[in-house]
Amino acid sequence: MAAFIGLHQQIRQNNLRSTLILVCFPLLVLVAVYAFIFFTQGGKEHLYSVNMLFLKVIPFVFAGVGIWFLIAFYANAAMIKFATKSHTLERKDNMRIYNLTENLCMAVGMKMPKLHVIDTPALNAFASGINENTYAVTLTTGIIEALNDEELEGVIAHELTHIRNKDVRLLIITIIFVGIFGFLVEVLFRNLLWGGGRKRDKNDGPVILIALVISVIAYGLSILFKFALSRKREYLADAGAVELTRNSQAMASALRKISGNSEVDGIKSDDVKQLFIEHKSSIMGLFATHPPIEKRIAILEQM
């Protein structure tokens, strides 16, 4: 049991740290807006006007971001299901999966999430949702067929831990904010290149360029914030799965089978791929949203 000492304390500390990082996203939006106004309205020489204009546009910024956020937040379940081409798994469809999930949920007193399945030979799984009505665990047919009951129980427990720790809601929030900056960068870049299909005023070019540079910097920072939130949560979900199943070796064995066989074809969105139990999207490991699976296995084998 020594491996689990301090686990819940780590989760609490991680949630506090995550909350502080989350605050950085709306602050980043405000800083980006202020920087745009500052550099396009005269800078230090017109600081009073800059500050007054910033105060005037704040309500519109919050309104625009709020509308984007609410639409994406409440439509995420449908968008994820569409992107992954998953379908609902009922008890009659697979008693084995249903019973494993139900037993784990009963053990911790949580409402059972919906079960979805993706028809693919790839070995992968993920949790999604923002509340008890939308929480879901999605498994591939490949992972269902390749793993034995103990290994599959570990994978399901891992995803249930993400739900219990509110990781899935956190990731969706970060994806939405990063998406705002990503959308701005794309629109501004296209406008700079092609003018948005209209005749451009000679002063538009510098303004668009300033907006693009600020958006790119904000986009890069938002991605770094997202990475800061992601990686440790996989270790905590692994540990939470072992706490639930009392079987670290089964979880390690499941990850070993998943390694090298996890790529689900047909999913274009990297944001959706980040939900999976295993996803490689790194450049020399620098921007990986998941820690190396070998390290996760090594830690599990020491428990």
C-alpha positions in Angstrom: 0.0 0.0 0.0 3.0 2.3 0.3 2.7 3.2 -3.4 -0.6 4.9 -2.7 0.5 7.1 0.3 -0.1 10.7 -0.6 -2.1 9.9 -3.8 -5.2 11.9 -2.8 -3.0 14.8 -1.5 -1.2 14.8 -4.9 -4.6 15.0 -6.6 -5.7 17.9 -4.5 -2.4 19.8 -5.1 -2.6 19.1 -8.8 -6.2 20.4 -8.9 -5.1 23.6 -7.1 -2.2 24.0 -9.5 -4.6 23.3 -12.4 -7.0 26.0 -11.2 -4.2 28.6 -11.1 -3.2 27.7 -14.6 -6.8 27.8 -15.9 -7.0 31.4 -14.6 -4.1 32.2 -17.0 -6.3 31.5 -20.1 -8.8 34.4 -19.7 -5.9 36.6 -18.5 -4.1 35.7 -21.6 -7.1 36.8 -23.7 -7.2 40.1 -21.9 -3.4 40.7 -22.3 -3.6 39.9 -26.0 -6.4 42.4 -26.5 -4.6 45.1 -24.5 -1.4 44.5 -26.5 -3.3 44.9 -29.8 -4.9 48.1 -28.6 -1.6 49.4 -27.3 0.4 48.8 -30.5 -2.4 50.1 -32.8 -3.5 53.1 -30.9 -0.2 55.0 -30.3 1.4 53.1 -27.4 2.9 55.0 -24.5 2.2 58.4 -26.1 -1.5 57.8 -25.9 -1.7 55.5 -22.9 -4.8 57.1 -21.4 -6.7 56.6 -24.6 -5.4 53.0 -24.8 -6.6 52.3 -21.3 -10.0 53.8 -21.9 -10.5 51.9 -25.1 -9.4 48.7 -23.4 -12.0 49.2 -20.6 -14.7 49.8 -23.2 -14.0 46.7 -25.2 -13.7 44.3 -22.2 -17.4 43.6 -22.1 -17.5 42.7 -25.8 -14.4 40.5 -25.4 -16.0 38.6 -22.6 -19.3 38.3 -24.5 -17.6 37.0 -27.6 -15.4 34.5 -25.7 -18.4 33.5 -23.5 -20.6 32.7 -26.5 -17.7 30.7 -28.1 -17.1 28.9 -24.8 -20.7 28.0 -24.1 -21.3 26.6 -27.6 -18.1 24.5 -27.5 -18.6 23.5 -23.9 -22.1 22.1 -24.3 -21.6 20.7 -27.8 -18.3 18.9 -27.0 -19.9 15.5 -26.5 -21.6 15.5 -29.9 -18.5 16.8 -31.6 -16.2 14.1 -30.0 -18.7 11.4 -30.9 -18.8 12.6 -34.5 -15.0 13.0 -34.8 -14.3 9.5 -33.5 -17.3 7.9 -35.3 -18.1 6.1 -32.0 -21.5 4.6 -31.1 -23.3 3.7 -27.9 -22.5 0.4 -26.2 -25.5 -1.0 -24.3 -25.5 -3.8 -21.8 -27.0 -6.3 -24.3 -24.2 -5.4 -26.8 -21.4 -6.5 -24.5 -22.2 -7.8 -21.0 -18.5 -8.1 -20.2 -17.6 -4.4 -20.7 -20.8 -3.3 -19.0 -20.3 -5.5 -15.9 -16.6 -4.5 -15.5 -17.5 -0.8 -15.6 -20.6 -1.1 -13.4 -18.6 -3.1 -10.7 -15.9 -0.4 -10.7 -18.4 2.4 -10.4 -20.2 0.6 -7.5 -16.9 0.2 -5.7 -16.4 3.9 -5.5 -20.0 5.0 -5.4 -20.1 6.9 -8.7 -22.8 7.1 -11.3 -21.9 4.8 -14.2 -20.9 6.8 -17.3 -22.2 6.0 -20.8 -20.2 3.5 -22.8 -19.2 4.1 -26.4 -17.2 2.0 -28.8 -15.1 2.8 -31.9 -14.9 0.1 -34.6 -11.1 -0.1 -35.1 -8.4 -2.6 -34.5 -6.3 0.0 -32.7 -5.9 -0.4 -29.0 -7.0 2.7 -27.2 -9.6 4.3 -24.9 -10.7 7.6 -23.5 -13.1 9.4 -21.1 -15.1 12.5 -22.0 -17.9 14.7 -20.8 -18.5 17.7 -18.5 -21.0 16.4 -16.0 -22.8 13.2 -14.9 -25.2 13.4 -17.8 -22.5 13.5 -20.4 -19.6 11.5 -18.9 -18.6 8.6 -21.2 -15.9 6.0 -21.5 -15.1 5.1 -25.0 -13.2 1.9 -26.0 -12.0 0.6 -29.3 -13.1 -2.9 -30.5 -9.3 -3.6 -30.8 -8.7 -3.0 -27.1 -11.8 -5.0 -26.1 -10.6 -8.0 -28.1 -6.9 -7.8 -27.2 -7.0 -7.3 -23.4 -8.1 -9.9 -20.8 -10.6 -9.0 -18.1 -8.0 -7.8 -15.6 -6.2 -5.6 -18.1 -9.4 -4.2 -19.4 -10.6 -3.4 -15.9 -7.3 -1.4 -15.4 -8.0 0.6 -18.5 -11.6 1.3 -17.6 -10.5 2.2 -14.0 -7.9 4.7 -15.5 -10.7 6.4 -17.5 -13.0 6.5 -14.5 -10.3 8.1 -12.5 -10.0 10.9 -15.1 -13.8 11.4 -14.7 -13.6 11.3 -10.9 -10.6 13.8 -10.9 -12.5 16.1 -13.3 -9.6 15.8 -15.8 -12.0 15.4 -18.7 -13.8 18.7 -18.0 -10.4 20.4 -17.5 -9.1 19.2 -20.8 -12.2 20.4 -22.7 -11.8 23.9 -21.1 -8.2 24.1 -22.2 -9.0 22.8 -25.7 -11.7 25.5 -26.1 -9.3 28.4 -25.1 -6.5 27.1 -27.2 -9.0 26.8 -30.1 -9.9 30.5 -29.8 -6.3 31.5 -30.4 -5.8 28.9 -33.0 -8.9 30.1 -34.9 -7.7 33.8 -34.7 -4.2 32.8 -36.0 -5.8 31.0 -39.0 -8.2 33.8 -39.8 -5.6 36.5 -39.5 -3.0 34.6 -41.6 -5.5 34.0 -44.4 -6.6 37.6 -44.3 -2.9 38.8 -44.4 -2.3 36.5 -47.5 -5.5 37.0 -49.4 -7.2 40.0 -47.9 -10.4 38.1 -47.0 -11.8 38.5 -50.5 -12.2 42.3 -50.3 -10.3 45.4 -51.3 -7.9 46.2 -48.4 -7.1 49.7 -47.1 -3.3 50.5 -47.2 -3.3 50.7 -43.3 -4.9 47.3 -42.9 -1.7 45.3 -43.5 0.3 46.5 -40.5 -2.8 46.2 -38.2 -3.4 42.6 -39.3 0.3 41.8 -39.0 0.3 43.1 -35.4 -2.8 41.1 -34.6 -1.3 38.0 -36.1 2.0 38.3 -34.2 0.1 38.8 -30.9 -2.2 35.9 -31.6 0.7 33.6 -32.5 2.4 34.4 -29.2 -0.8 34.0 -27.2 -1.5 30.7 -29.1 2.0 29.4 -28.2 1.6 30.3 -24.5 -1.9 28.7 -24.4 -0.4 25.5 -25.7 2.3 25.6 -23.0 -0.4 26.1 -20.4 -2.3 23.1 -21.8 0.8 20.9 -21.7 1.5 22.0 -18.1 -2.0 20.6 -17.2 -1.9 17.3 -19.1 1.1 15.2 -18.3 1.0 14.5 -14.6 -2.7 13.7 -14.8 -1.9 10.5 -16.7 0.4 9.3 -13.9 -2.3 10.1 -11.4 -4.9 8.3 -13.4 -2.6 5.2 -13.7 -2.2 5.3 -9.9 -5.9 5.8 -9.4 -6.6 2.8 -11.6 -4.3 0.7 -9.4 -6.0 2.0 -6.3 -9.3 0.9 -7.7 -8.3 -2.6 -9.0 -5.4 -3.4 -6.6 -3.6 -4.8 -9.6 -0.6 -2.7 -10.9 0.7 -5.5 -13.0 -2.5 -5.8 -15.0 -2.4 -2.0 -15.8 1.2 -2.3 -16.8 0.5 -5.3 -19.0 -2.4 -3.3 -20.6 -0.2 -0.4 -21.4 2.5 -2.7 -22.9 -0.1 -4.2 -25.3 -1.4 -0.7 -26.2 2.1 0.6 -26.9 2.7 0.8 -30.6 -0.8 -0.3 -31.4 -2.8 2.8 -30.3 -3.1 4.9 -33.5 -6.8 5.3 -34.4 -7.1 6.1 -38.1 -9.5 8.7 -39.4 -9.3 11.1 -36.5 -7.9 14.4 -37.8 -8.3 16.5 -34.6 -5.3 16.5 -32.4 -7.4 17.9 -29.6 -9.6 14.7 -29.7 -6.5 12.5 -29.9 -5.3 14.0 -26.6 -8.2 12.4 -24.8 -6.9 8.9 -25.5 -5.0 6.8 -22.9 -2.1 6.8 -25.3 -1.3 9.6 -27.8 2.1 10.5 -29.3 2.2 14.1 -30.5 5.6 15.2 -29.5 8.6 16.8 -31.1 11.6 15.2 -29.2 9.1 14.8 -26.3 9.0 18.6 -25.7 5.3 19.1 -26.6 3.9 15.7 -25.6 0.5 15.8 -23.9 1.2 12.3 -22.5 4.3 11.1 -20.6 6.2 8.3 -22.4 4.3 5.0 -22.0 7.6 3.2 -21.1 7.9 5.5 -18.0 4.3 4.8 -17.0 4.9 1.1 -17.3 8.1 1.3 -15.2 6.3 3.2 -12.4 3.4 0.7 -12.4 5.8 -2.2 -12.2 7.4 -0.8 -9.0 4.0 -0.5 -7.2 
